[in-house]
C-alpha cells in the first residue's frame, strides 16, 4: 500500500476554477474536486504538463481564491494535482475560511 504523501488534510469540494499557464498565458477551465491548505486537484480533460507554473482562480460560495501554483502530477484526460507555491496573505484568509467550513461540514 502506498504511503500518504500529503502534508495537509484534503477536503472534497466542487467549485469552478480557471487555470492560467504562466509562460503561455493559456487559460483553461476546470473544477476542483478536493482542496487543502497546500493545493488542490483540478478535474479537466486536458491538464497542463507536470511542472507547469500556473495561476489558479477558484470560485466558491460568493468568494474567489487566487494563487500561484505548480502542477505536481497529471492523470491524462482526468485532471491534475496542483501545489500552491504563492498564496498572498489576502487570499490565505479566503482559503482558511473555506477549509474551516469544510472541516465543520458546512461547505
N, C-alpha and C positions, 0 to 999 in steps of 0.2 A: 504494500500500500504506500502511495506517495505521501511524503510528509507535507504538512501545511507550510507554505512559504510566505503567506500574507502576514504583514505586520499589524494590520488593523482589521477589526471585525467588519464584515461587509453586510449590507442590508439590501433586500430586494426593493427596487423602486423602478417604476416605469415612468419615464419623463422624456420629453423631446430634447434632442441635443443637436447642436451644429458643430462640426469639426472644420477647422481651417488649417491646412497644411502650411507651416511657416515658410518653407522655401518656395513652394509653387503658388501659394495663395489659393489653392483649390479648396472650395467649400463643399462639404458633404453633409447630408442629413443622416441622423441616427436616432436611436432610442437607447436610453440606459436600461439595463436590466439589474444591475447592482451598483452600489455606491459605498465608498468607505472614506475615511479621512485621508487616505493615501492615493486614491484613484477610483476608477470605475470600469465597468465593462460596457462597451457600446455595441449594440446589435446593429449590423449593417451588412448588406450584401457584398460590397466592395471595400473591405477595410484597407487602410493605409499599411504599407510595409513596416515590419518590425524596425524599430529605431527611429521612425519618423517623428520629428518635433511638430507638435500641434498646439493650437489654441482650441479650447473646448468651451462651449456655452450650453449650459443645461437649464431648461425652464421647467419649474415645478411649483405648484401652489402659489401662483401670482408672484413668484420671485425668480430671479435669474442668477446663476452662479457662473463665473468665468474664471478660467485658469489656464496656464500653460501646462503642457504635459508631453509625455513621450510614449509611443506605442511599445509595449514590452512583450506582448505576444499576440499572435493572429490565429484565428480559426477561419480559413478561407470560406467565403460565402456565408459566414455566420456573424463575425464581428471581431472586435479587438479589445484587449486589455490595455488600459491606459494608467500610467503612473503620473500623478500630479508632480510637476517639477517647480512650479512657481505659483503660489496662491497668495494674491495680495491680501493684506490684513482685512480690508473691507469685505472681501469675498469669503474669508475664513469664517466670519460670523454667519453668513448665509449657509455655508456648508454645515457648520456646527448645529445650527437650528434644525436643519433637515435631519441630521443624524440623531439628534435628541428626540425628534418627533417619531422617527422610525424605531428607535430603541423602545419608546413607550407604546408603540403600536398605533400611533396617531397619524402615520404617514399614508 
